[in-house]
Amino acid sequence: MKNYILFLSLFMFVFASCDEGRLYQDRLIVPEEGRVVKLHVNMSGVDTWPDGYTVVLAGFNAGKEYSLIAKSIPNNGDVDMVMAGIGEDVTSIELCVTNRIRERVYSFYTQDFSTVNADTTRVDAGTINAGMFNAIQQGIFLGKSCVGCHGTSTTAAANLDLKEGVSYKNLVNSPSVIMPEWMRVNPGNSDESMLYQILSSPISKEWGHDHSRDIESSITLDMLKDWIDSGAKE
């Protein structure tokens, strides 16, 4: 009788264990909530960013600098990818670069998502140059109106033309006009690069314009510094 009771107890234990396993598996396949974006884009420059930066498809809330959801762009060339689980608090979808703490560094493409109710949205972002130097060209030289004095005026100030297509050769390994012993950009050494020094400190105040007032964002200055220190690649 004792043997029978022991056998019955073991049988019930095994059966209960198997049943619990089945229920656990059921819980694992609950469908993912949220909206879905299907992206198509032709990318270049993804591999030009140093450690600490990531080119991503990301969702942001209006006025916020930190991504709520993000997925890395895997390669250059044609990219087709899906990002699921996009919550209702996401108001824009962006192809951008973020830093280690998911903070937006520079955005290459933005699509409003605040009124999207569809479960699935297709995004064709065309062709995107996500290179680090392109982010500097667009975000600093053009975005901060540097080309107003250095390129689009009759004479480029300090003989420095920062227009797209010529800015790189006019900066990298090119001596400063005011301090010829310094390079405008010395690859691998931001501490001895005139471009970074005049934008991050008030040393140019004596020259008639304090360039350190032009860029107040520490994130943008960090991007410039990291570009130089990682080799100043085009």
C-alpha angles and dihedrals in degrees: 000000000000090000090052092050091048091050092048091050092051091048092052091047093052092045092050091049092052091047092051090051092054092049091049090054089051090055092052095062099056105139116257113255127225138049127307132226122199109199131199119182141145107230136194132173096034091129097050096082121094126229113299095043128086131187105223148167101237144174122224138184116233112275094009124115098199121082118241092201131007142173125195121245101238103206151345120275126039112358126190114179142154127223114191135180096053109168130220091254092067108101101170137032115211142183099216149133120260131187130228093287095049092256117150112251100173134346121217098180134017131187123186111243100170096103099035112123100162118110091228128032125188116215121194105188096178116212119345128188100206095174119141094236090050089055088053092046094049099033100041114016094040102019094051092040094243089145089064089079098017106053119349097058121084092262123024110238112250086004088281116138111193099178118132112276097027105045096085097056090043091055113033114080089347116132120241114250093218096042107022092182087069127068117228086230119011105191111236095012120077091168089068097037114105093206093060095040096053092047096046100040138034095248092119094058090097091055094066100266130060101219092186088076092061095072119039097165113100088198091060092047090049089053091052093046093048091048091055095041092050092056106281094255120188 
